[in-house]
Amino acid sequence: MMQEAVYEPLRTVVFTSATLSVEKTFDFWKSRTGLDRTDRNILEDRFESPFDYAGRVMLAVPTDAPDPGSAEYTPFVSGFVQDLLLLTEGKGLVLFTSYSMLMSVYDAVAPALTDAGIAVLRQGSDDRNRLLQRFRDDTASVLFGTDTFWEGVDAPGMSLEVVIICRLPFGVPTHPVAVSRAEIIQKRGGNAFMELSIPEAVVRFRQGFGRLMRRKTDRGIVVVTDPRIVRKRYGSIFIDSLPGMTRATKDAAALMQDIEQFYF
C-alpha cells in the first residue's frame, strides 16, 4: 500500500518524529512502512534533543513493586501514586494501559488527593479537550488517562512535572492484526515478541515519556512503577531508548526520598 500510494508517485518523502527509532535504529519503522523493501534511495539520521534531560529529569523505578500480573500490584501502585502526588501537590499525568486499572487506582486515591486540595481528573469524566484545558489551567491537578493520553498531551511549565507510567505499554497479543503480524514473523523463523511486541511497546513508551519535557525550561520526574523494566532482560531496551538523565532504582520508601530531594 505504501509503495503504491506514497513511494511510487512522490519524488521525495520525509518522515519525522521524536519516536521513530528503537534501540537507536530505524529498522522497525522501515519494516512497518515497507521502506526495507523499496529500491528508493534512503537517507536517515537522528538528532539529539535540545532539552537538558541530564540536568532536569529523573527516571525513577520502585524496585519492590509486585509483579504486574499479581493481585498486589494495583494496590501497590495506588499507594505509591497517592504518596507521590501528595508530595508534588498534583502536577501529574498518570498513564495506564487499561481503563479498569485506571478506575481502580482512581477510586483508591481520589478521596485523599481531593481532601488535599488537588483536583483529580480522569479520562471518561469529560470531553478530552476540556479535561486537558482544565489540567493545564490548574497546577494543583492530576490527570488519569489511557490510550490517546500517551500522546498529544502538551502541558508545559508547572502544569505537568510528574509523569507516572503504571505499566509498560505492550499491545494486546490476541488482537487480530497483532496475531497476523506475529504469524508472518514466526513463519520466517523470527521472534514475534522481540521483533514486534517489544518495538511497538518501546515506541509507545517513548511517547508517554515525552509528555514531560515540552519546553527547554521544563523539569520533572518520570516514574515507571512496572518492575519489569529493571527485572526483565528486555527492560534495558526501554531504558536505552530514553535520553541520558538522572536515574533512581530503589525500594519505594527510599525512592520517595530521592524524588523529594531531586524535586525540591
C-alpha positions in Angstrom: 0.0 0.0 0.0 2.8 2.5 0.9 4.7 1.6 -2.2 1.7 2.4 -4.5 0.3 5.3 -2.6 3.4 7.1 -1.4 6.8 5.8 -2.7 6.0 5.4 -6.4 4.0 8.7 -7.1 6.1 11.0 -4.9 9.6 12.1 -5.7 10.6 12.9 -2.1 9.1 11.7 1.1 10.1 12.9 4.6 9.3 11.0 7.8 10.0 12.9 11.0 9.1 12.2 14.6 10.6 12.1 18.1 9.7 8.4 18.4 10.6 6.7 15.1 13.7 4.9 16.3 14.0 1.8 18.6 17.4 0.9 20.0 18.8 3.9 18.1 17.9 2.4 14.7 15.0 2.9 12.3 14.8 -0.8 11.4 11.4 -1.3 13.0 9.9 1.8 11.4 11.3 0.7 8.0 9.9 -2.8 8.3 6.4 -1.4 9.2 6.3 1.1 6.4 7.9 -1.0 3.7 11.0 1.1 3.4 13.1 -2.1 3.8 11.5 -3.4 0.6 11.8 -0.4 -1.7 14.7 0.4 -4.1 14.4 4.1 -3.3 17.5 5.9 -2.0 17.0 6.3 1.8 18.8 8.9 3.9 18.3 8.7 7.6 19.7 10.5 10.7 19.0 11.0 14.4 19.3 14.4 16.0 19.9 15.0 19.7 17.2 16.7 21.7 17.8 20.3 22.6 16.4 19.6 26.1 18.7 19.2 29.1 17.4 15.8 30.3 20.6 15.1 32.3 20.1 18.1 34.5 16.3 18.5 34.5 14.7 15.0 34.5 14.8 12.0 36.8 13.7 8.5 35.9 12.5 6.6 39.0 11.6 2.9 39.4 10.4 1.4 42.6 12.2 -2.0 42.8 9.9 -3.5 45.4 6.8 -3.3 43.2 4.9 -6.6 42.9 4.7 -8.4 39.6 2.1 -6.5 37.3 0.2 -9.8 36.9 -0.3 -10.2 40.7 -3.3 -9.1 42.8 -0.9 -7.0 44.9 0.2 -4.8 42.0 -2.7 -2.4 41.7 -2.9 -1.7 45.5 0.9 -1.0 45.4 0.5 1.4 42.5 -2.4 3.2 44.2 -0.3 3.8 47.4 2.7 4.9 45.5 0.7 7.2 43.2 -1.1 8.8 46.2 2.1 9.4 48.2 3.9 10.9 45.2 1.1 13.2 44.1 0.6 14.4 47.6 4.3 15.2 47.7 4.2 17.2 44.4 0.8 18.7 45.2 -0.5 17.4 41.9 1.1 18.4 38.6 0.9 14.8 37.5 -0.1 12.8 34.4 -0.8 9.1 35.3 -0.8 6.8 32.3 -2.5 3.4 32.2 -2.8 0.6 29.6 -6.3 -0.4 30.7 -9.3 1.6 31.8 -10.1 -1.0 34.5 -6.8 -0.3 36.3 -7.3 3.4 35.8 -10.6 3.2 37.6 -9.2 1.1 40.4 -6.4 3.4 41.1 -8.6 6.5 40.7 -11.1 5.2 43.2 -8.4 4.4 45.7 -6.5 7.7 45.6 -9.1 10.4 44.7 -10.5 10.9 48.2 -7.1 11.7 49.8 -6.0 13.8 46.9 -9.2 15.8 46.8 -9.0 16.3 50.6 -5.5 17.8 50.0 -7.0 20.3 47.5 -5.8 18.5 44.4 -8.3 18.3 41.5 -8.4 14.7 40.3 -9.3 14.5 36.6 -9.8 11.2 34.7 -10.4 10.1 31.2 -14.1 9.5 30.6 -15.4 12.1 33.0 -15.5 14.9 30.4 -14.5 15.7 26.9 -10.8 15.1 26.2 -10.1 18.7 25.2 -11.9 20.1 28.2 -10.0 17.8 30.5 -6.7 18.8 29.0 -7.6 22.5 29.3 -8.6 22.1 33.0 -5.4 20.2 33.6 -3.3 23.0 32.1 -5.1 25.8 33.9 -4.9 24.2 37.4 -1.4 23.4 38.6 -2.9 21.7 41.6 -4.4 18.9 39.5 -3.7 15.4 38.2 -4.9 13.7 35.1 -5.5 9.9 34.8 -5.6 8.6 31.2 -5.1 5.7 28.8 -4.7 5.3 25.1 -4.7 8.7 23.4 -3.3 10.4 26.5 0.0 8.7 25.9 0.5 11.2 23.0 -0.8 14.6 22.1 -0.8 16.0 25.7 1.0 19.3 25.7 1.1 20.9 29.2 4.3 22.8 29.6 5.5 24.5 32.7 4.2 23.8 36.2 1.1 22.1 35.0 3.0 18.9 34.4 6.1 18.0 36.4 5.4 14.3 37.1 4.6 11.5 34.6 3.7 8.1 36.1 3.7 5.1 33.7 1.8 2.4 35.5 2.5 -0.4 33.1 4.8 -1.0 30.1 2.5 -0.4 27.1 2.5 -3.8 25.5 -0.3 -4.2 22.9 -3.0 -6.9 23.2 -1.4 -10.0 21.7 -4.7 -11.6 20.8 -5.8 -8.6 18.6 -6.3 -9.9 15.0 -3.8 -7.6 13.5 -1.2 -8.5 16.1 -1.8 -12.2 15.6 -1.5 -11.8 11.8 1.8 -9.9 12.1 3.2 -12.4 14.6 2.4 -15.3 12.3 4.3 -13.7 9.5 7.3 -13.2 11.7 7.1 -16.8 13.0 6.8 -18.3 9.6 10.1 -16.9 8.6 11.7 -18.1 11.8 11.7 -14.8 13.7 10.8 -14.0 17.3 7.4 -12.1 17.3 7.9 -10.8 20.9 11.3 -9.3 20.2 10.6 -8.1 16.6 7.0 -6.9 17.1 5.8 -6.6 20.7 8.9 -5.0 22.1 9.4 -2.4 19.4 5.7 -1.4 19.4 5.8 -1.0 23.2 9.1 1.0 23.2 7.6 3.5 20.7 4.5 3.9 22.9 6.7 4.1 26.0 8.7 6.9 24.5 5.5 8.7 23.6 4.4 8.6 27.2 7.8 9.7 28.4 7.7 12.6 26.0 4.7 14.2 27.7 7.0 15.6 30.4 9.5 17.9 28.6 7.7 20.2 26.2 9.9 23.3 26.6 13.6 23.8 27.4 12.6 25.2 30.8 10.5 22.2 31.9 11.7 19.8 34.5 10.4 16.9 36.5 10.2 13.2 37.2 9.1 10.2 35.2 8.2 7.2 37.3 7.7 3.7 35.9 6.0 1.5 38.5 6.2 -1.6 36.3 9.2 -3.5 37.8 9.8 -5.5 34.5 11.8 -2.5 33.3 14.6 -3.5 35.7 13.8 -7.2 36.3 13.5 -8.5 32.7 16.3 -8.6 30.2 14.2 -6.7 27.7 13.8 -3.9 30.2 17.1 -2.4 29.1 15.7 -1.8 25.6 13.1 0.5 27.1 15.7 2.3 29.3 18.2 2.6 26.5 15.6 4.2 24.2 15.5 7.2 26.5 17.9 10.1 26.7 20.5 10.2 29.4 19.2 11.5 32.7 19.3 11.0 36.5 18.1 7.5 37.4 17.0 6.1 40.7 16.0 2.5 41.2 15.3 1.7 44.9 12.5 0.4 47.1 9.5 2.7 47.3 10.4 4.4 50.6 14.0 5.2 49.7 12.9 6.2 46.2 10.4 8.7 47.5 13.2 10.4 49.5 15.4 10.6 46.3 12.4 12.1 44.4 11.8 14.6 47.1 15.4 15.7 47.1 15.5 16.0 43.3 12.1 17.7 43.0 12.6 20.3 45.7 
